[in-house]
Amino acid sequence: MKVLLINGSPRANGNTALALSEMVKVFENEGIDAEIVHIGNKAIRGCIACGGCGEKGRCVFDDAVNEIAAKFEECDGLVVGSPVYYAGANATLTALLTRLFYSTRFDKRMKVGAAVVAARRGGLSSTFDELNKFFTISGMPIASSKYWNSIHGSRAGEAAQDEEGLQIMRTLASNMSFLIKSIALGKEKYGLPEREKPISTNFVR
């Protein structure tokens, strides 16, 4: 079993990384492989709605998105971490996630998702909600903790003083591990839920 953690902060060793690293300790204790990929300092453009991924089976821009796509397909859980910018996620991260989720055609159902956000003070809940939408549109169960998945700190490393925030991260990783293992047993015994034929509607008639 494997969890992929995406660090969307420009700082490779900032407070977002600190939160993700706290989770990795728990995953390793639970016997789950964990890999952190840092993308926050990369040049990742947004989706241009060209539709090329439908023909190629991957994004037409061959960058970190296509590299992460293979890791995403193989993993059992995905953690997405971001600092808070104007009550929202880092634009580099959202550009990557938009293209990653749209260009990949593999079945994402029952991969466990979790969002982690870091800020000096405010905007955490709105950023948390923004990131969770990538999971809920894809049939991915969301792991929760004892509180919303957030941690506080301004300067790099300052979040280490947020004892409650660190506990939230450990609890999140523990709950996520349980979900991943439980889903694996459920898939083995019952398989995935039967899918209906897709229906697409709009409101312009």
Phi, psi and omega in degrees: 000146186215143175241133175257128179244125181254120177267108182269008179274143174298336180272118181294333183233037179271201184288329175296315178298322179298317179296316180295322180294326177296325177290321182301322179303318180290316179303317181295321177294332179273002180077023180252127177292140181224136179227129175261129176245125182263118182237354188295343180254013181264157177272100182237115182277163180279171178293140178251010176055040181278339181079003182296332181294333178293330179270319185275336184081009177202168180291144181291337176270110187273085181226211183300334180300311181290329177293317181286333181304317180295320178293321179298317181296325184279337188279161177261344180210150181230125174248130180243121182244140181212147166285168180261123176240112180051048178063025178216173181282160175304131184298327177299318180294314182294327175297316179296313183295320179300313180288323181297310183289325183282323187276343181267133184254001180288159183286118182264356183301137176072006163285132185276131180248153175206139176250141179230132182231146182230138180205161174293316185214297189238178179084007184290314185295319181292324177291319176302314179296319180302313183289326181295338182294334176295326180283315188290337177277353187246009180073024181261122175298144181256129176279142179239171181234206178274353180199176175298145190284077183223157179217148184248141176173146179259288178288154180306129179090350183293335180296345177297341179274348180274086185297322178294318179300318178295321177295323177301317180295318180294318179295320177301313181295323178295314179295321179295320177299316179298316180297315181299315180292320180293319179294322177300317178293320179295319179295324180294322184271320188245344185077180178281153177302144179295138182261136173282159174297132184300140174240127179238123180230160170222183188246020175251106183226000000 
